[in-house]
Amino acid sequence: MAPLDKLHLHGMVFFGHHGQRDEEASLGQRFEVDLDLTADLEVPGRSDQLADTVDYVGVYHAVKAVVEGPRRRLLEALATDISDRVLAFPGVDAVMVRIRKPSAPLPGAVDYAGVEITRSRT
């Protein structure tokens, strides 16, 4: 049976230069990222050993590198890049990536524009 255990990294905030408009690429803006990682947490739950679980710090740095890295025009592409990086970590079976762009250049008031994707190892 596939594990139903989850690790959550929510509310990560980075500054990136993503978007369709040239101003977004040159000025940059804030991006908020949430991750839900599906992993089998039985072994680390019993061993209480850091070496037995997913490397949270490594995952954080991987997300930071993507968001603060080369420009992507679409949030969908940014989320896909993040999911690819996170799925490369040992023990991660699936990942939900949610990205919020609070300063999205829209013609009216909105809290944020965002995207959510879920990917798994195949």
Steps between C-alpha positions, in 0.01 A plus 500: 500500500632847411582724796248766595744692718565865425770754576397865469717799417257791479546874474844506341563846356750583226573787261503403135485644149227291338209603280391596151568872527846648464447706819447181697831365372693820568344610831418161648242428766405284796397137454349283773542123480335212688605137468328183616737206464367145504752264656506190715569640847472177697876439527592853614195503726637195681875569479488873585807538277547790260678274250178296458278783380479743208762776506278803574792743477605358164143525370478863614826587324386321182177705492695820571739425212211456257300806607805725520648349184442552129180666385196293419211667321230280653427398858420157356859466376639624832289246691611221266867590552447491877320166488779346290764613748305383805418158353875442461536486880521150648179393668269749326226308318285795397484876541231764489641841406294814557636837385341835578595823325356780718600783265372348178433773243125457467247770403323494837531421869602142578687345794726297271523301181615145552538147381494160669635179349549148634763269354626158597782266411414289198 
